[in-house]
Amino acid sequence: MPSVDEIKLYVAASVQRTESAAIGIRGVLDRLDEALAQLRLTTVGSVHPTVAQALVRLEECRGKLIEAETLARGAIDAADQYRAII
C-alpha cells in the first residue's frame, strides 16, 4: 500500500497531466475560434443551408470543448483539495 506522501505525489502527477490536457483544449479552442471567424468572414451574405449548418456545428463543438475544459479544471480543483486534506 502506498504511503500518504506517495499518494500525494501520484495525485500531483494526475493534476499536472490534467492541467496539460486543459491547456491543450484551450489551444484547440483558439484554433477553432480562428476557423469560425474565417468561415464567417468568407461566407458573409451566403444563405446556403450548408454554411449555416457548418457554423452551427462548429459552435456546438466549441461549446462542448468549453464544457470539457471546465470539467477538467473542476477535476483539478477537487484533486488539489483532496491532496491538501490527506
C-alpha positions as CSV (number, residue, x, y, z in Angstrom):
1,M,0.0,0.0,0.0
2,P,1.4,3.4,-1.0
3,S,2.3,5.9,1.7
4,V,0.4,9.2,2.1
5,D,3.4,11.0,0.6
6,E,3.3,8.7,-2.4
7,I,-0.4,9.2,-2.9
8,K,0.2,13.0,-2.8
9,L,2.8,12.6,-5.5
10,Y,0.5,10.5,-7.6
11,V,-2.3,12.9,-7.3
12,A,0.0,15.8,-8.1
13,A,1.1,14.0,-11.3
14,S,-2.5,13.4,-12.3
15,V,-3.2,17.1,-11.7
16,Q,-0.2,18.1,-13.8
17,R,-1.4,15.8,-16.7
18,T,-4.9,17.2,-16.4
19,E,-3.6,20.7,-16.5
20,S,-1.6,19.9,-19.6
21,A,-4.8,18.5,-21.2
22,A,-6.7,21.6,-20.3
23,I,-4.1,23.8,-21.9
24,G,-4.3,21.6,-25.0
25,I,-8.1,22.1,-25.0
26,R,-7.5,25.9,-24.8
27,G,-5.2,25.7,-27.8
28,V,-7.8,23.8,-29.8
29,L,-10.4,26.4,-28.8
30,D,-8.2,29.2,-30.0
31,R,-7.7,27.5,-33.4
32,L,-11.5,26.7,-33.6
33,D,-12.2,30.4,-32.9
34,E,-9.9,31.3,-35.8
35,A,-11.7,28.8,-38.1
36,L,-15.1,30.1,-37.1
37,A,-14.1,33.7,-37.7
38,Q,-12.6,32.8,-41.1
39,L,-15.7,30.8,-42.1
40,R,-18.0,33.7,-41.1
41,L,-15.9,36.2,-43.0
42,T,-15.7,34.0,-46.1
43,T,-19.4,33.2,-46.2
44,V,-20.8,36.6,-45.2
45,G,-24.1,37.0,-47.1
46,S,-24.4,33.4,-48.0
47,V,-27.8,31.9,-47.3
48,H,-26.9,28.4,-48.3
49,P,-28.1,26.0,-45.6
50,T,-24.9,24.0,-45.5
51,V,-23.0,27.2,-44.5
52,A,-25.4,27.7,-41.6
53,Q,-25.0,24.0,-40.7
54,A,-21.3,24.3,-40.7
55,L,-21.4,27.3,-38.4
56,V,-23.9,25.7,-36.0
57,R,-21.8,22.5,-35.8
58,L,-18.6,24.5,-35.1
59,E,-20.3,26.5,-32.4
60,E,-21.6,23.3,-30.9
61,C,-18.1,21.8,-31.0
62,R,-16.8,24.9,-29.3
63,G,-19.4,24.7,-26.6
64,K,-18.5,21.1,-25.8
65,L,-14.8,21.9,-25.7
66,I,-15.5,24.7,-23.2
67,E,-17.5,22.3,-21.2
68,A,-14.6,19.8,-21.3
69,E,-12.2,22.4,-20.2
70,T,-14.4,23.5,-17.3
71,L,-14.8,19.9,-16.2
72,A,-11.1,19.4,-16.3
73,R,-10.5,22.5,-14.2
74,G,-13.1,21.3,-11.7
75,A,-11.3,17.9,-11.5
76,I,-8.0,19.7,-10.9
77,D,-9.6,21.8,-8.1
78,A,-11.1,18.7,-6.5
79,A,-7.9,16.7,-6.7
80,D,-5.9,19.6,-5.2
81,Q,-8.5,19.8,-2.3
82,Y,-8.1,16.0,-1.7
83,R,-4.3,16.4,-1.7
84,A,-4.5,19.2,0.8
85,I,-6.7,17.1,3.1
86,I,-4.6,13.9,3.2
